[in-house]
Amino acid sequence: MEKRVVFDFEIEFTNGGGIQGQEFRLDLNGDDISDEELAKYIVEDMRLLMVDKVQILNKKIITEKHKRSTLNE
């Protein structure tokens, strides 16, 4: 069974401003991922700079076919 994580996020930048995502989905390798690992992955994958704070909200793991390379590989 393939797993995906569905979540909302809020990112604040050290130079002001921020971005949000709702019902964002990412492929998982395994059954779970910590909020810290997920935040790190988002920042690195989106190549964000000057990140101050990342909040992960409404996280849930679902069974769904993977769409690309998995997290935790």
PDB file of N, CA, C and O in Angstrom:
ATOM      1  N   MET A   1       0.831  -1.186   0.000  1.00  0.00           N
ATOM      2  CA  MET A   1       0.000   0.000   0.000  1.00  0.00           C
ATOM      3  C   MET A   1       0.880   1.256   0.000  1.00  0.00           C
ATOM      4  O   MET A   1       1.793   1.377   0.817  1.00  0.00           O
ATOM      5  N   GLU A   2       0.611   2.161  -0.890  1.00  0.00           N
ATOM      6  CA  GLU A   2       1.365   3.408  -0.948  1.00  0.00           C
ATOM      7  C   GLU A   2       0.685   4.448  -0.067  1.00  0.00           C
ATOM      8  O   GLU A   2      -0.542   4.533  -0.011  1.00  0.00           O
ATOM      9  N   LYS A   3       1.500   5.229   0.613  1.00  0.00           N
ATOM     10  CA  LYS A   3       0.999   6.241   1.554  1.00  0.00           C
ATOM     11  C   LYS A   3       1.370   7.636   1.072  1.00  0.00           C
ATOM     12  O   LYS A   3       2.416   7.844   0.457  1.00  0.00           O
ATOM     13  N   ARG A   4       0.492   8.579   1.366  1.00  0.00           N
ATOM     14  CA  ARG A   4       0.752   9.994   1.095  1.00  0.00           C
ATOM     15  C   ARG A   4       0.378  10.776   2.348  1.00  0.00           C
ATOM     16  O   ARG A   4      -0.475  10.347   3.126  1.00  0.00           O
ATOM     17  N   VAL A   5       1.010  11.906   2.534  1.00  0.00           N
ATOM     18  CA  VAL A   5       0.674  12.789   3.634  1.00  0.00           C
ATOM     19  C   VAL A   5      -0.064  13.989   3.044  1.00  0.00           C
ATOM     20  O   VAL A   5       0.363  14.569   2.047  1.00  0.00           O
ATOM     21  N   VAL A   6      -1.173  14.346   3.675  1.00  0.00           N
ATOM     22  CA  VAL A   6      -1.986  15.492   3.279  1.00  0.00           C
ATOM     23  C   VAL A   6      -1.947  16.470   4.448  1.00  0.00           C
ATOM     24  O   VAL A   6      -2.175  16.074   5.592  1.00  0.00           O
ATOM     25  N   PHE A   7      -1.659  17.748   4.174  1.00  0.00           N
ATOM     26  CA  PHE A   7      -1.491  18.699   5.268  1.00  0.00           C
ATOM     27  C   PHE A   7      -1.640  20.135   4.771  1.00  0.00           C
ATOM     28  O   PHE A   7      -1.591  20.411   3.572  1.00  0.00           O
ATOM     29  N   ASP A   8      -1.822  21.027   5.719  1.00  0.00           N
ATOM     30  CA  ASP A   8      -1.766  22.464   5.473  1.00  0.00           C
ATOM     31  C   ASP A   8      -0.448  22.948   6.047  1.00  0.00           C
ATOM     32  O   ASP A   8       0.103  22.318   6.950  1.00  0.00           O
ATOM     33  N   PHE A   9       0.067  24.064   5.532  1.00  0.00           N
ATOM     34  CA  PHE A   9       1.285  24.623   6.112  1.00  0.00           C
ATOM     35  C   PHE A   9       1.278  26.150   6.028  1.00  0.00           C
ATOM     36  O   PHE A   9       0.616  26.750   5.181  1.00  0.00           O
ATOM     37  N   GLU A  10       2.033  26.745   6.929  1.00  0.00           N
ATOM     38  CA  GLU A  10       2.267  28.186   6.941  1.00  0.00           C
ATOM     39  C   GLU A  10       3.765  28.398   7.118  1.00  0.00           C
ATOM     40  O   GLU A  10       4.375  27.831   8.024  1.00  0.00           O
ATOM     41  N   ILE A  11       4.353  29.213   6.251  1.00  0.00           N
ATOM     42  CA  ILE A  11       5.780  29.506   6.321  1.00  0.00           C
ATOM     43  C   ILE A  11       5.961  31.009   6.460  1.00  0.00           C
ATOM     44  O   ILE A  11       5.413  31.786   5.678  1.00  0.00           O
ATOM     45  N   GLU A  12       6.738  31.413   7.469  1.00  0.00           N
ATOM     46  CA  GLU A  12       7.073  32.823   7.672  1.00  0.00           C
ATOM     47  C   GLU A  12       8.542  33.022   7.319  1.00  0.00           C
ATOM     48  O   GLU A  12       9.377  32.155   7.576  1.00  0.00           O
ATOM     49  N   PHE A  13       8.846  34.180   6.724  1.00  0.00           N
ATOM     50  CA  PHE A  13      10.209  34.496   6.323  1.00  0.00           C
ATOM     51  C   PHE A  13      10.824  35.537   7.250  1.00  0.00           C
ATOM     52  O   PHE A  13      10.120  36.380   7.805  1.00  0.00           O
ATOM     53  N   THR A  14      12.143  35.470   7.411  1.00  0.00           N
ATOM     54  CA  THR A  14      12.842  36.399   8.302  1.00  0.00           C
ATOM     55  C   THR A  14      12.808  37.829   7.774  1.00  0.00           C
ATOM     56  O   THR A  14      12.943  38.774   8.551  1.00  0.00           O
ATOM     57  N   ASN A  15      12.630  38.002   6.471  1.00  0.00           N
ATOM     58  CA  ASN A  15      12.594  39.350   5.892  1.00  0.00           C
ATOM     59  C   ASN A  15      11.167  39.841   5.674  1.00  0.00           C
ATOM     60  O   ASN A  15      10.948  40.803   4.938  1.00  0.00           O
ATOM     61  N   GLY A  16      10.194  39.183   6.312  1.00  0.00           N
ATOM     62  CA  GLY A  16       8.786  39.568   6.201  1.00  0.00           C
ATOM     63  C   GLY A  16       8.047  38.691   5.212  1.00  0.00           C
ATOM     64  O   GLY A  16       8.653  38.056   4.350  1.00  0.00           O
ATOM     65  N   GLY A  17       6.748  38.664   5.344  1.00  0.00           N
ATOM     66  CA  GLY A  17       5.915  37.897   4.434  1.00  0.00           C
ATOM     67  C   GLY A  17       5.870  36.424   4.766  1.00  0.00           C
ATOM     68  O   GLY A  17       6.496  35.958   5.718  1.00  0.00           O
ATOM     69  N   GLY A  18       5.117  35.704   3.959  1.00  0.00           N
ATOM     70  CA  GLY A  18       4.986  34.270   4.173  1.00  0.00           C
ATOM     71  C   GLY A  18       4.159  33.648   3.068  1.00  0.00           C
ATOM     72  O   GLY A  18       3.628  34.340   2.199  1.00  0.00           O
ATOM     73  N   ILE A  19       4.060  32.327   3.117  1.00  0.00           N
ATOM     74  CA  ILE A  19       3.226  31.585   2.173  1.00  0.00           C
ATOM     75  C   ILE A  19       2.438  30.526   2.935  1.00  0.00           C
ATOM     76  O   ILE A  19       2.826  30.107   4.025  1.00  0.00           O
ATOM     77  N   GLN A  20       1.334  30.104   2.345  1.00  0.00           N
ATOM     78  CA  GLN A  20       0.496  29.075   2.933  1.00  0.00           C
ATOM     79  C   GLN A  20       0.130  28.052   1.872  1.00  0.00           C
ATOM     80  O   GLN A  20       0.090  28.363   0.682  1.00  0.00           O
ATOM     81  N   GLY A  21      -0.132  26.851   2.305  1.00  0.00           N
ATOM     82  CA  GLY A  21      -0.622  25.809   1.423  1.00  0.00           C
ATOM     83  C   GLY A  21      -1.731  25.046   2.129  1.00  0.00           C
ATOM     84  O   GLY A  21      -1.648  24.786   3.329  1.00  0.00           O
ATOM     85  N   GLN A  22      -2.755  24.691   1.391  1.00  0.00           N
ATOM     86  CA  GLN A  22      -3.867  23.937   1.956  1.00  0.00           C
ATOM     87  C   GLN A  22      -4.027  22.624   1.191  1.00  0.00           C
ATOM     88  O   GLN A  22      -3.948  22.578  -0.036  1.00  0.00           O
ATOM     89  N   GLU A  23      -4.254  21.557   1.965  1.00  0.00           N
ATOM     90  CA  GLU A  23      -4.441  20.210   1.436  1.00  0.00           C
ATOM     91  C   GLU A  23      -3.318  19.811   0.480  1.00  0.00           C
ATOM     92  O   GLU A  23      -3.554  19.188  -0.555  1.00  0.00           O
ATOM     93  N   PHE A  24      -2.088  20.186   0.851  1.00  0.00           N
ATOM     94  CA  PHE A  24      -0.882  19.836   0.101  1.00  0.00           C
ATOM     95  C   PHE A  24      -0.661  18.336   0.253  1.00  0.00           C
ATOM     96  O   PHE A  24      -0.864  17.798   1.341  1.00  0.00           O
ATOM     97  N   ARG A  25      -0.252  17.654  -0.803  1.00  0.00           N
ATOM     98  CA  ARG A  25      -0.035  16.200  -0.757  1.00  0.00           C
ATOM     99  C   ARG A  25       1.380  15.862  -1.207  1.00  0.00           C
ATOM    100  O   ARG A  25       1.879  16.386  -2.203  1.00  0.00           O
ATOM    101  N   LEU A  26       2.009  14.974  -0.448  1.00  0.00           N
ATOM    102  CA  LEU A  26       3.332  14.475  -0.806  1.00  0.00           C
ATOM    103  C   LEU A  26       3.378  12.967  -0.593  1.00  0.00           C
ATOM    104  O   LEU A  26       2.750  12.436   0.323  1.00  0.00           O
ATOM    105  N   ASP A  27       4.124  12.291  -1.447  1.00  0.00           N
ATOM    106  CA  ASP A  27       4.308  10.849  -1.318  1.00  0.00           C
ATOM    107  C   ASP A  27       5.179  10.533  -0.116  1.00  0.00           C
ATOM    108  O   ASP A  27       6.102  11.282   0.204  1.00  0.00           O
ATOM    109  N   LEU A  28       4.885   9.422   0.548  1.00  0.00           N
ATOM    110  CA  LEU A  28       5.633   8.970   1.718  1.00  0.00           C
ATOM    111  C   LEU A  28       6.258   7.616   1.456  1.00  0.00           C
ATOM    112  O   LEU A  28       5.690   6.781   0.752  1.00  0.00           O
ATOM    113  N   ASN A  29       7.426   7.407   2.024  1.00  0.00           N
ATOM    114  CA  ASN A  29       8.041   6.089   2.059  1.00  0.00           C
ATOM    115  C   ASN A  29       7.952   5.647   3.512  1.00  0.00           C
ATOM    116  O   ASN A  29       8.772   6.056   4.335  1.00  0.00           O
ATOM    117  N   GLY A  30       6.993   4.840   3.827  1.00  0.00           N
ATOM    118  CA  GLY A  30       6.754   4.447   5.207  1.00  0.00           C
ATOM    119  C   GLY A  30       5.346   4.817   5.616  1.00  0.00           C
ATOM    120  O   GLY A  30       4.510   5.158   4.780  1.00  0.00           O
ATOM    121  N   ASP A  31       5.094   4.746   6.913  1.00  0.00           N
ATOM    122  CA  ASP A  31       3.741   4.975   7.414  1.00  0.00           C
ATOM    123  C   ASP A  31       3.530   6.328   8.065  1.00  0.00           C
ATOM    124  O   ASP A  31       2.386   6.696   8.334  1.00  0.00           O
ATOM    125  N   ASP A  32       4.598   7.091   8.330  1.00  0.00           N
ATOM    126  CA  ASP A  32       4.451   8.361   9.029  1.00  0.00           C
ATOM    127  C   ASP A  32       5.668   9.239   8.763  1.00  0.00           C
ATOM    128  O   ASP A  32       6.691   8.768   8.266  1.00  0.00           O
ATOM    129  N   ILE A  33       5.544  10.519   9.100  1.00  0.00           N
ATOM    130  CA  ILE A  33       6.643  11.472   9.013  1.00  0.00           C
ATOM    131  C   ILE A  33       6.400  12.530  10.088  1.00  0.00           C
ATOM    132  O   ILE A  33       5.265  12.953  10.305  1.00  0.00           O
ATOM    133  N   SER A  34       7.462  12.952  10.752  1.00  0.00           N
ATOM    134  CA  SER A  34       7.310  13.970  11.796  1.00  0.00           C
ATOM    135  C   SER A  34       7.059  15.333  11.151  1.00  0.00           C
ATOM    136  O   SER A  34       7.385  15.553   9.984  1.00  0.00           O
ATOM    137  N   ASP A  35       6.481  16.233  11.923  1.00  0.00           N
ATOM    138  CA  ASP A  35       6.267  17.599  11.438  1.00  0.00           C
ATOM    139  C   ASP A  35       7.593  18.260  11.086  1.00  0.00           C
ATOM    140  O   ASP A  35       7.672  19.008  10.111  1.00  0.00           O
ATOM    141  N   GLU A  36       8.634  17.992  11.870  1.00  0.00           N
ATOM    142  CA  GLU A  36       9.951  18.583  11.632  1.00  0.00           C
ATOM    143  C   GLU A  36      10.537  18.109  10.305  1.00  0.00           C
ATOM    144  O   GLU A  36      11.063  18.912   9.534  1.00  0.00           O
ATOM    145  N   GLU A  37      10.447  16.805  10.038  1.00  0.00           N
ATOM    146  CA  GLU A  37      10.941  16.259   8.767  1.00  0.00           C
ATOM    147  C   GLU A  37      10.150  16.819   7.586  1.00  0.00           C
ATOM    148  O   GLU A  37      10.722  17.142   6.546  1.00  0.00           O
ATOM    149  N   LEU A  38       8.850  16.929   7.752  1.00  0.00           N
ATOM    150  CA  LEU A  38       7.990  17.442   6.700  1.00  0.00           C
ATOM    151  C   LEU A  38       8.306  18.903   6.405  1.00  0.00           C
ATOM    152  O   LEU A  38       8.377  19.297   5.241  1.00  0.00           O
ATOM    153  N   ALA A  39       8.494  19.706   7.440  1.00  0.00           N
ATOM    154  CA  ALA A  39       8.848  21.120   7.271  1.00  0.00           C
ATOM    155  C   ALA A  39      10.181  21.252   6.533  1.00  0.00           C
ATOM    156  O   ALA A  39      10.305  22.059   5.611  1.00  0.00           O
ATOM    157  N   LYS A  40      11.163  20.471   6.933  1.00  0.00           N
ATOM    158  CA  LYS A  40      12.477  20.505   6.279  1.00  0.00           C
ATOM    159  C   LYS A  40      12.352  20.138   4.803  1.00  0.00           C
ATOM    160  O   LYS A  40      12.963  20.780   3.948  1.00  0.00           O
ATOM    161  N   TYR A  41      11.564  19.108   4.502  1.00  0.00           N
ATOM    162  CA  TYR A  41      11.385  18.669   3.127  1.00  0.00           C
ATOM    163  C   TYR A  41      10.739  19.767   2.268  1.00  0.00           C
ATOM    164  O   TYR A  41      11.179  20.017   1.146  1.00  0.00           O
ATOM    165  N   ILE A  42       9.713  20.408   2.788  1.00  0.00           N
ATOM    166  CA  ILE A  42       9.032  21.478   2.036  1.00  0.00           C
ATOM    167  C   ILE A  42      10.008  22.602   1.710  1.00  0.00           C
ATOM    168  O   ILE A  42      10.083  23.049   0.565  1.00  0.00           O
ATOM    169  N   VAL A  43      10.748  23.054   2.702  1.00  0.00           N
ATOM    170  CA  VAL A  43      11.698  24.163   2.519  1.00  0.00           C
ATOM    171  C   VAL A  43      12.756  23.800   1.479  1.00  0.00           C
ATOM    172  O   VAL A  43      13.060  24.599   0.593  1.00  0.00           O
ATOM    173  N   GLU A  44      13.315  22.598   1.588  1.00  0.00           N
ATOM    174  CA  GLU A  44      14.351  22.174   0.638  1.00  0.00           C
ATOM    175  C   GLU A  44      13.782  21.948  -0.761  1.00  0.00           C
ATOM    176  O   GLU A  44      14.383  22.369  -1.749  1.00  0.00           O
ATOM    177  N   ASP A  45      12.631  21.288  -0.852  1.00  0.00           N
ATOM    178  CA  ASP A  45      12.054  20.965  -2.151  1.00  0.00           C
ATOM    179  C   ASP A  45      11.604  22.216  -2.904  1.00  0.00           C
ATOM    180  O   ASP A  45      11.691  22.266  -4.131  1.00  0.00           O
ATOM    181  N   MET A  46      11.127  23.217  -2.180  1.00  0.00           N
ATOM    182  CA  MET A  46      10.681  24.460  -2.810  1.00  0.00           C
ATOM    183  C   MET A  46      11.829  25.470  -2.938  1.00  0.00           C
ATOM    184  O   MET A  46      11.651  26.567  -3.467  1.00  0.00           O
ATOM    185  N   ARG A  47      13.008  25.076  -2.441  1.00  0.00           N
ATOM    186  CA  ARG A  47      14.211  25.913  -2.482  1.00  0.00           C
ATOM    187  C   ARG A  47      13.974  27.291  -1.864  1.00  0.00           C
ATOM    188  O   ARG A  47      14.356  28.316  -2.429  1.00  0.00           O
ATOM    189  N   LEU A  48      13.337  27.293  -0.692  1.00  0.00           N
ATOM    190  CA  LEU A  48      13.024  28.542  -0.010  1.00  0.00           C
ATOM    191  C   LEU A  48      14.221  29.022   0.802  1.00  0.00           C
ATOM    192  O   LEU A  48      14.939  28.218   1.398  1.00  0.00           O
ATOM    193  N   LEU A  49      14.429  30.319   0.822  1.00  0.00           N
ATOM    194  CA  LEU A  49      15.499  30.936   1.591  1.00  0.00           C
ATOM    195  C   LEU A  49      14.908  31.837   2.672  1.00  0.00           C
ATOM    196  O   LEU A  49      13.752  32.253   2.589  1.00  0.00           O
ATOM    197  N   MET A  50      15.704  32.125   3.665  1.00  0.00           N
ATOM    198  CA  MET A  50      15.346  33.050   4.739  1.00  0.00           C
ATOM    199  C   MET A  50      14.054  32.647   5.451  1.00  0.00           C
ATOM    200  O   MET A  50      13.233  33.496   5.797  1.00  0.00           O
ATOM    201  N   VAL A  51      13.888  31.331   5.667  1.00  0.00           N
ATOM    202  CA  VAL A  51      12.712  30.814   6.362  1.00  0.00           C
ATOM    203  C   VAL A  51      12.903  30.994   7.863  1.00  0.00           C
ATOM    204  O   VAL A  51      13.937  30.622   8.419  1.00  0.00           O
ATOM    205  N   ASP A  52      11.901  31.567   8.504  1.00  0.00           N
ATOM    206  CA  ASP A  52      11.938  31.775   9.951  1.00  0.00           C
ATOM    207  C   ASP A  52      11.202  30.656  10.676  1.00  0.00           C
ATOM    208  O   ASP A  52      11.752  30.038  11.588  1.00  0.00           O
ATOM    209  N   LYS A  53       9.968  30.393  10.277  1.00  0.00           N
ATOM    210  CA  LYS A  53       9.131  29.431  10.991  1.00  0.00           C
ATOM    211  C   LYS A  53       8.246  28.677  10.006  1.00  0.00           C
ATOM    212  O   LYS A  53       7.726  29.254   9.051  1.00  0.00           O
ATOM    213  N   VAL A  54       8.083  27.373  10.253  1.00  0.00           N
ATOM    214  CA  VAL A  54       7.183  26.542   9.449  1.00  0.00           C
ATOM    215  C   VAL A  54       6.213  25.853  10.404  1.00  0.00           C
ATOM    216  O   VAL A  54       6.626  25.212  11.370  1.00  0.00           O
ATOM    217  N   GLN A  55       4.930  25.993  10.124  1.00  0.00           N
ATOM    218  CA  GLN A  55       3.903  25.303  10.907  1.00  0.00           C
ATOM    219  C   GLN A  55       3.224  24.281  10.009  1.00  0.00           C
ATOM    220  O   GLN A  55       2.824  24.593   8.887  1.00  0.00           O
ATOM    221  N   ILE A  56       3.098  23.060  10.512  1.00  0.00           N
ATOM    222  CA  ILE A  56       2.384  21.992   9.820  1.00  0.00           C
ATOM    223  C   ILE A  56       1.050  21.822  10.542  1.00  0.00           C
ATOM    224  O   ILE A  56       1.011  21.655  11.761  1.00  0.00           O
ATOM    225  N   LEU A  57      -0.038  21.866   9.779  1.00  0.00           N
ATOM    226  CA  LEU A  57      -1.375  21.808  10.365  1.00  0.00           C
ATOM    227  C   LEU A  57      -2.211  20.730   9.670  1.00  0.00           C
ATOM    228  O   LEU A  57      -2.011  20.442   8.490  1.00  0.00           O
ATOM    229  N   ASN A  58      -3.134  20.146  10.406  1.00  0.00           N
ATOM    230  CA  ASN A  58      -4.120  19.213   9.843  1.00  0.00           C
ATOM    231  C   ASN A  58      -3.484  18.056   9.067  1.00  0.00           C
ATOM    232  O   ASN A  58      -3.999  17.642   8.028  1.00  0.00           O
ATOM    233  N   LYS A  59      -2.375  17.543   9.569  1.00  0.00           N
ATOM    234  CA  LYS A  59      -1.654  16.455   8.886  1.00  0.00           C
ATOM    235  C   LYS A  59      -2.396  15.142   9.043  1.00  0.00           C
ATOM    236  O   LYS A  59      -2.824  14.780  10.139  1.00  0.00           O
ATOM    237  N   LYS A  60      -2.542  14.430   7.923  1.00  0.00           N
ATOM    238  CA  LYS A  60      -3.098  13.081   7.979  1.00  0.00           C
ATOM    239  C   LYS A  60      -2.422  12.222   6.921  1.00  0.00           C
ATOM    240  O   LYS A  60      -2.014  12.710   5.867  1.00  0.00           O
ATOM    241  N   ILE A  61      -2.314  10.946   7.222  1.00  0.00           N
ATOM    242  CA  ILE A  61      -1.711   9.980   6.306  1.00  0.00           C
ATOM    243  C   ILE A  61      -2.853   9.246   5.610  1.00  0.00           C
ATOM    244  O   ILE A  61      -3.791   8.776   6.253  1.00  0.00           O
ATOM    245  N   ILE A  62      -2.755   9.156   4.279  1.00  0.00           N
ATOM    246  CA  ILE A  62      -3.786   8.474   3.503  1.00  0.00           C
ATOM    247  C   ILE A  62      -3.137   7.401   2.624  1.00  0.00           C
ATOM    248  O   ILE A  62      -1.934   7.438   2.364  1.00  0.00           O
ATOM    249  N   THR A  63      -3.936   6.468   2.182  1.00  0.00           N
ATOM    250  CA  THR A  63      -3.483   5.467   1.225  1.00  0.00           C
ATOM    251  C   THR A  63      -3.895   5.946  -0.159  1.00  0.00           C
ATOM    252  O   THR A  63      -5.080   6.106  -0.452  1.00  0.00           O
ATOM    253  N   GLU A  64      -2.890   6.173  -1.006  1.00  0.00           N
ATOM    254  CA  GLU A  64      -3.133   6.698  -2.344  1.00  0.00           C
ATOM    255  C   GLU A  64      -1.889   6.437  -3.182  1.00  0.00           C
ATOM    256  O   GLU A  64      -0.776   6.431  -2.657  1.00  0.00           O
ATOM    257  N   LYS A  65      -2.068   6.226  -4.457  1.00  0.00           N
ATOM    258  CA  LYS A  65      -0.950   5.952  -5.364  1.00  0.00           C
ATOM    259  C   LYS A  65       0.041   7.118  -5.372  1.00  0.00           C
ATOM    260  O   LYS A  65      -0.359   8.281  -5.414  1.00  0.00           O
ATOM    261  N   HIS A  66       1.325   6.798  -5.331  1.00  0.00           N
ATOM    262  CA  HIS A  66       2.373   7.808  -5.389  1.00  0.00           C
ATOM    263  C   HIS A  66       2.383   8.525  -6.729  1.00  0.00           C
ATOM    264  O   HIS A  66       2.042   7.945  -7.760  1.00  0.00           O
ATOM    265  N   LYS A  67       2.779   9.796  -6.702  1.00  0.00           N
ATOM    266  CA  LYS A  67       2.826  10.616  -7.905  1.00  0.00           C
ATOM    267  C   LYS A  67       4.243  10.904  -8.377  1.00  0.00           C
ATOM    268  O   LYS A  67       4.442  11.218  -9.551  1.00  0.00           O
ATOM    269  N   ARG A  68       5.251  10.802  -7.476  1.00  0.00           N
ATOM    270  CA  ARG A  68       6.643  11.055  -7.824  1.00  0.00           C
ATOM    271  C   ARG A  68       7.549  10.377  -6.807  1.00  0.00           C
ATOM    272  O   ARG A  68       7.079   9.547  -6.029  1.00  0.00           O
ATOM    273  N   SER A  69       8.844  10.713  -6.794  1.00  0.00           N
ATOM    274  CA  SER A  69       9.783  10.136  -5.831  1.00  0.00           C
ATOM    275  C   SER A  69       9.259  10.344  -4.417  1.00  0.00           C
ATOM    276  O   SER A  69       8.660  11.378  -4.118  1.00  0.00           O
ATOM    277  N   THR A  70       9.485   9.362  -3.548  1.00  0.00           N
ATOM    278  CA  THR A  70       8.945   9.432  -2.196  1.00  0.00           C
ATOM    279  C   THR A  70       9.845  10.204  -1.243  1.00  0.00           C
ATOM    280  O   THR A  70      11.043  10.357  -1.480  1.00  0.00           O
ATOM    281  N   LEU A  71       9.242  10.687  -0.156  1.00  0.00           N
ATOM    282  CA  LEU A  71       9.981  11.281   0.943  1.00  0.00           C
ATOM    283  C   LEU A  71      10.726  10.159   1.662  1.00  0.00           C
ATOM    284  O   LEU A  71      10.386   8.987   1.504  1.00  0.00           O
ATOM    285  N   ASN A  72      11.715  10.504   2.432  1.00  0.00           N
ATOM    286  CA  ASN A  72      12.453   9.558   3.263  1.00  0.00           C
ATOM    287  C   ASN A  72      13.270   8.558   2.460  1.00  0.00           C
ATOM    288  O   ASN A  72      13.660   7.528   3.010  1.00  0.00           O
ATOM    289  N   GLU A  73      13.545   8.808   1.196  1.00  0.00           N
ATOM    290  CA  GLU A  73      14.361   7.876   0.415  1.00  0.00           C
ATOM    291  C   GLU A  73      15.815   8.134   0.647  1.00  0.00           C
ATOM    292  O   GLU A  73      16.663   7.449   0.074  1.00  0.00           O
TER     293      GLU A  73
END
